[in-house]
Amino acid sequence: MPNVPTTPECARRSALSILREIDPATKAERTRALYEAACTGASPVDSALELPDPGDLPGRPARPALVEPSSLKRRGMQSEAGRAVLLHALAHIEFNAINLALDAVWRFPSMPADFYLDWLKVAAEEAHHFSLLSARLAEFGHAYGDFPAHDGLWEMAQRTRADVLARMALVPRTLEARGLDASPPIRKRLAQAGDHASAAILDVILRDEIGHVLIGNRWFRTLCDAASLDPHTAYERLAAQYHAPKLRGPFNFEARRDAGFDEAELRALAGLDGSA
């Protein structure tokens, strides 16, 4: 029989399939492979494709147990046990970040092709971060799922599922940008504890996360321009409408500037920081 050519799977449909994957290591591997396929054209992007929500998102393992943030205990970093809890918390954030980026790819149709490639890139880098943290966690004798975690990141994805502008405003520019502020003091404490291997992973994450927030800022402003909206006013409205967490210092102003926040936004943060 003659070979029948097959139509390549749309990258956005594949993103939804991977989002439903429950095994974290498999999800990370498939995510990175999808980004490579999209970059080479082996998995083309169909911007017009509208996919129904399967209602079982995101795919994730039975563990970790998801609890209220207030029930999670903080532990010091001087002990290996405390650092294992921290690494697990970071791995959970990165696992959720994979899901968030994949969700942006499949959920929002009719965006420019670069939008989908940008978020596939973010997903692939988050997958790399998750793999680094999982490997380091294994060196402490633990695996992802060993400690409880909370679901705050995905809850915001759910709230903004019908509004791409709100998603760009409140996930990369708000929740992920908080990581720019939190990373340096965590890295410092790890280094003070002599855990330079874990501190080096934080360096990789911060470098990449600046780029991720920059992507969020760029698409937020692109969407604001298309709708003739002032980005500052639009952000304040969306933050109130979707109950975004209140921003609290200290802030990493250098990283936020590199990630595309403008001087007016940085001045406003300086006022919250008490450093104005």
N, C-alpha and C positions, 0 to 999 in steps of 0.2 A: 504494500500500500504506500502511496506517496506520503511524504511528510506534510502534515497540515500545519502551516505557521500559526503560532499561538499569539494572541494579543497580550502584550506585557501588562502586568497588574498595575493599576493606577496607584501612585505613591500614597494618595490620600486614603484609598480603601485599605491599603496595607497598614497605614498608620493606625486605623481603627482596629484592625485585626491584632496588631501588636499591643495596642492599649488594653485589649481584652485578655492578653496573656497573663496567667497567674504566677508563673515561675519567674522570680526576679532576674536570675542569671540569664535565662532564655530571653526575657524581654530586653535586657541590656544588649545582648548579642544581636538580636534581630533588629533592634533600633539602629545600631551602628551600621549594620549591613544595608538597611533601607536607605540611610543617608548616602552611602557610597553609590547605591544603585540609582538614586535620584540624581546625583551629581553627574553620572555618566550617561543618563538618559535611558538606562535599562528599566527604570521604573518611572514612567512619565507622570507629570502632574496634570490632572484634569480639574481646572479651577471651577468649571461649571457643575461638576458632579455634586448632587445633593444626596446625602446618605442619611437614612433614618437612625435615630438613636436606639441602640439595642436594649437600653435600660439596665444593663448589668455592668456599668462602668464604675470605677476602673477594675481591670483584672488585677487581683493581688492575692497573696497567699493567706492561709488561715491565721498565721502569725506574722507580725506582732499583734497582740491584743491592742485595740484602739480604745483609749480612755480620755477623760477630760484632762486638758493641759494642767489644771491645778493639782491633779493627783500625781503628777510626775515629780519625783524627788531629784533635787540637784545633788551631785556628788563632787567631791574634790578631785583634782587631777593628779595629786601626788601619788595615788595608788593606781595600780593597773586596773583594778575593778572600776574605779571612777572613770578612767580614760576609756575603758570598754563601753561604758554607758554613753559617754559623749560620742564616740565613734558610731555607735548604733544610732543615736539621734541624728547625726549628720547623714548617715546612710539612708535613713528614713526620709529625710528631706530630699535627698537626691533621687530616691526612688519615686517620690511624688512629683519631683520636677520632670522626670522622664514622662510621666503620665500627663502632666499639664502641657508640655510641649507637643506631645502626640495629639492631645485633644484639640489644640489650636489648629493643627494640620487638617484633621478630618472634619471638624465641626463647622467651620466657617467657609461657605462657598463664595465664589465670585471675587476673590481677592487676587492681586497680581501673583504671578508665578513665584516671584522672589519672596513673597510672604511665606509660602509653604517651604521653600528651600531654607529660609532663615530658621524657621522653627524646627525643621528636621535637623539642622546643624545643632541647634540648642539641645534637642533631644539626644543626639549622639554624644555630645559633650557631657550631658548629665549622666548618660549611661556609663561613660568612662569614669566619671567621679564615683558613681556607685560601685563600680568594679574595684577601683583603688581602695575605697573605704572597706568594702567587703573583704578584700584580701588582707588588709591591715587588721581588721576585726578578727579574722581567722588566726592571726598570729597571737592574739590574746586569748585564743581558745573559745571564741564565740562566733555566732553566725547571725545574719539578719533575721529578726524574729524572736531573738532570745529575751528582749526587753520590751515593755509596753511603749506605746507611742500615741501621738494624737493625730487628728485628721484635719487640722486647720487649713492646710493648703488646698486640699481637694474640696473642702466646703466652699471656698471662694470660687473655685472653678464651677461648682454647681450653681452658685448664685448668678454668675455672669455668663451662663451657657447660651443665652439668647441675644447677647450684645457683644460684638467683637470689640467695640470701643471700650466698654467697661472691662473686658478681659485684659486688654492691653494696658489700661490705666491701673488696674488693681492687682494683677498678678506680677508681671515683671517689674513695674514701676513702684509697687508698694511692698508686696510680700518678699519678692526676691531681692529687692534693693535693701531690705533689712539685713540680708546676709552680708552685704558690703560693709555695713557698720559692725556686725557681730564678729566677722572673721578675724580681724587683727588682734583684738584682745584674747580670743580663744587661742590663736596661734602663739601669742606671747606666753600664755600660761602653759601650753604644751612644751614650748622650748624651755621654760623655766623648770619644768618637771624632768627635763632631759629626754623628752620624747621627740627627737628631731625628725624621725621618719613620719610620724603623724603630722608634725608641723609642716613638712614639705608638701604633704597632700593638700593642706589648707592653702598653700601658695598657689598650687595649680587651680584649685577651685576659685579662689578670689580672682585670679587672672581671667579665667573663662567667664565668671559671673559678671564681670564688668562688661564684657561683650554681650552677654545675654540681656542685661538691663538696657544697654545701648540699643539693641534690636527692638526691645519693647518701647523705648522712648521714640525711636524713629517711626514705628508703625502707629503709635498713638498720635504723634503729630501729623503724620500723613493723613490719617483718618479725620483728625480735627480740621485740617486744611480743606479736605474734600467736602466737609459739611459746613464750612465757614464758621467754625467754632473757635473761640479763644481757648487754648489748651489749659491755661491756669484756671479759668472759670469752669471749664468742663470737668477738670479733675476734681475740684472741690464738690461739684454737684454729684458726680459719680461716687466719690468717697462717702458722701452722706447717704445717697440712695441705697448703696449696697453694703452699708455698715462696715466700711474698712476699718481696720485697727488704727487707733491713734498713734501717730509717730512720736517716738521719744528718743532723745539723744542718749549717749553721744553719737554723733554722725561722722562717717568717714567722708569728709568733704572732697578730698582729692579723688577718691574712687568714684564718688557720685558725679563729679565734674567730668571725669573720663567716660562715665557711662551715659552722658548726654543730658544731665540736668542743667538747666540754664541758671544764670546768676540770680534771677528773681526767685527761683525755687530754692536755691542755696541760701539766700538771705532769709527767706521764711523759715527754713530749717534752723538757721543760726539763732533765730529768735526763740525757737522751741528748745534749743540746746543751752540757752542761757549765755551764749558767747557773742551775742550781737553787740 
